[in-house]
Amino acid sequence: MPPLRGRRVVLGITGGVAAYKTPELVRRLRTAEAVVRVVLSRSARQFVAAGALAAVGAEVVEDHRGPGMVHIDLARWADAIVIAPATAHVLSRLAAGAADDLLTTMCLATEAPLCVAPAMNRIMWMNPATRANCALLAGRGVRFVGPDEGAQACGDNGPGRMSEPGEILGMLERLWGAAGALRGINAVVTAGATYEALDPARGFTNRSSGKMGYALAAALADHGAAVTLISGPTALPAPPGVHLIPVTSACQMRDAVWACRGTMDLFVAAAAVADYRPQTVLADKLKKDAHTLTVTLVRNPDILAEVAGLTPRPFTVGFAAETGDVETKARAKRARKGIDLIVANPIDEAGVGFAGDDNRVILIDKDHAAAWTAAPKTEIARALAREIIKRLPRTASP
Ligand code: C5P
């Protein structure tokens, strides 16, 4: 059964510019067959009209001060309360236990899970007062989704953007147990670029950020898999519930994967592994004495092909970052490496691929190729996890 079907969601909207995304959030919740009631704070009405929310299928509850117990009724009705966007102000009011409008009174009166999607200027988000309020709320069991990093309405760039509606939906799916289809499955995911040292100061690497692999590790863990994430150097934090093994070079990554070979049911190779490494790693820093420099490179092990060659072998998923005719090249790669599924992505298109937050992929198995539209890597990761679940022996469809 779809995890949101029939679930009763109260969406609290507070006064941030990100409120303009909430009709889309309501639409996505309704498509997922949730029942949605909306409570708007007074300032939220400056950013989104009640009529727009009603038009996409939400019941907008008015904050009237008449007789009756609207806050108690809503608090009891809700299976979950989601506040999106959650401003610094509402976080401080929730932390303080304020009850001075319908939204905060309802939050105080409910036993339903409370999820918040913060949205504010990056300095407000980093302010010790906001940090302390968030820590207090998290300690009381409030679930946070986001905020994301990036360009902000105020012109700044940094953490504080409200998570996309798909992310918020993902949190509710996890809450209501889309999880579980991969329980008992040991998954190993490689991610990021490898670094092949030339001397103590320099080496060869590539532009992979690791975002796709980390998002996949998180998505598989959300479905209950025991996930080992073997990652080259990245700036990313370990996803919750995932066992992170940091490595540097391709050979280290290969050794770490190989150590898991007896127990792995699923192998996802999202890392951008260097194909070659310097034959010799110099003990001392190379001097620029000569006009030209020749470095001899030797082939690195193909970790994915090695894993695909195991008997019995895990279900294997590879990536193909390509330019030009991506699909044809990826089909050939799938067959050559003997893997179950390959995720092809162009790296010569603006806005998608290696370093960014979005990706556009073509999913290719031995029978089919499906081109997906560009989407945030986190959303693609969740969709890929579902595709893997469908194909994995031993698991049921989500
Ligand atoms: O052969 P190519 O590098 O194009 O294949 C890409 C796929 O193979 C990716 O899934 C990548 O993680 C994996 N790979 C690997 N070990 C290598 C090179 C690539 O696991 N040495």
Residues whose N, C-alpha, C, O or C-beta is under 5 A from the ligand:
A	BS01	C5P	A269 A270 A271 A272 V273 A274 N300 P301 D302 I303 L304 V317 G318 F319 A320
